Amino acid sequence: MSDANKKHYFTTIKIDEADSFFKRAVEEKKIVSLWLKGQSQDDVEEYDLISYNDSDHTLIIEKRGGFLSKLTGSDLLYKEIFFRINFETINIFSYSTLKKTEDGKLIIRVMNDVYKSQKRSNYRLQANRHIKIQLKINGQVYDALDISAGGTSFMIDDVEKETYSKQSVHTNCRLRLNRYQFDIPQCKVMGVWEGTHPDGTLTGKIKLGIAFIDLPERIEEDLFREINGEARAEEIRKKLES
């Protein structure tokens, strides 16, 4: 990996580190956010973190709100959910199944990878024969050169340059990373460069640097997760090839 990618935007952490974060979350009375994959941000449910048992890695949570809210229960019960706990500039998140014990307690058992994301540290994944990245923008689909949680880049023909002027904003876009798709509300053109061959001669193409604007948090975290998975798979492929 290049130097720019040595610090990942997010990483998978070991269970003992995850334990320490969950214990800290209990002490600091953190809120646990739960949602189903594909839900809108408005559908996120918030829970109080009551306790954490590090012997079986189980979170005990309680739905926020008044008596009626707690009585109605949750539509997420016995479904696979994503859950997240925020610590200022760090987010801890994973996925599991929300369950209820015989005595009525809501629990989440930590059985899958736990991720730690930190702001201001983007990992950029390059497209190749194993990693297919496409962006649908203005009704056109472009093969992208790379992807990060913050944006992407792709080439256009010179005649399209006026459509994609620097700082222009384009709405209702869709990103594809291999078999996964993500709705991107707004894309902003942050950079416009003349495309060149390795020898420095012009290709006649224009390279665009795109930033994702106002990306919903759940989409951002889903994107983190998939980029991380593809990055790990790429590292394994490189080790096998060497």
Secondary structure, DSSP 8 states (H G I E B T S, - for coil): --GGGSS-SEEEE-HHHHHHHHHHHHHTT-EEEEE-TT--GGG-EEEEEEEEETTTTEEEEEE-S-HHHHHH--TTTTSEEEEEEEETTEEEEEEEEEEE-TTS-EEEE--S-EEEEESS----EE--SS--EEEEETTEEEEEEEE-SSEEEEEEEGGGTTTT-TT-EEEEEEEEETTEEEEEEEEEEEEEEEEE-TTS-EEEEEEEEEEEES--HHHHHHHHHHHHHHHHHHHHHHHHH-
